[in-house]
Amino acid sequence: MNNVGQVDRWLRITLGIVLIVAAATNVLGLWAYIGIIPLATGLIRWCPVYSLLGIQTTPKTNTSET
C-alpha cells in the first residue's frame, strides 16, 4: 500500500538525486549517499517510517457510498 503522496514523492526523488550527485562529485562527503533512501522511498511510494508512525500523504479515498 502506498503511503507517499505525489508532492512528497517528487521532493524525495529530487532530494535523493541531489544528494547522490553531490556525493559522487565530492561536493559533499560520502555521507550524502544517504540520498539513496529518499530516492528509493520516492520511487516505490512507500516509506517504512511513515508506516510505523501511521502517516500517509496520499489522498484519502472515500469508499463509502451513500
N, C-alpha and C positions, 0 to 999 in steps of 0.2 A: 504494500500500500504506500502510495506517495505521501510524503508529509512536507515537501519543499515546494512552495509556490513559484510562479513564473518570475516575479521580481527577485525573490530570494535566490532562485536558481541562477539567473544571469549575473547577479552580484557575486555569487560563489565561483562561477566559472571564470569571470573576469579577474577576480582576486587571485584565484589559483594560478591562472596563466601568468599574471604579472609577477607573482612571487617566484614561480618556476623560472621564468625568463631572467629575473633579477639574480637568481642563484646561479643559473647557467652562465651568465655573463660576468660573474664576480662583482656585481654591484652590491649585493648583499651576501652574507656568508652562507654556508651550507644549510643553516637552519631554515632558510627560505624555501627549501624543498618541501617544507610542511604544506606548501601550496597544493601538493598532490591531494590532500584531504578535502579542502573545499572544492577542488576541481572534480574529484570523484563523486562527492555527495551531490554536487550540482548536476552532473551528468546522469546519475541514476535516480535523481529526485527523491532520495531517501536519506535522512540523517539519523543515525542511531542515538545521538544525544537528544534530539527532538523527541524521539520515541520514549526515551527514559523520562523526560520531563513533561510529556503529554502536550507538546507544542505541535501545531500544524499550521503552516502558512498557505496551504492550498485552500481554495474556496470551499465552503461547506455546501454540500448538495442537499436539497430538500427531497427526501424520498417519500414523505407522507403525502398522500393525495386526499384532498378534501372536497 
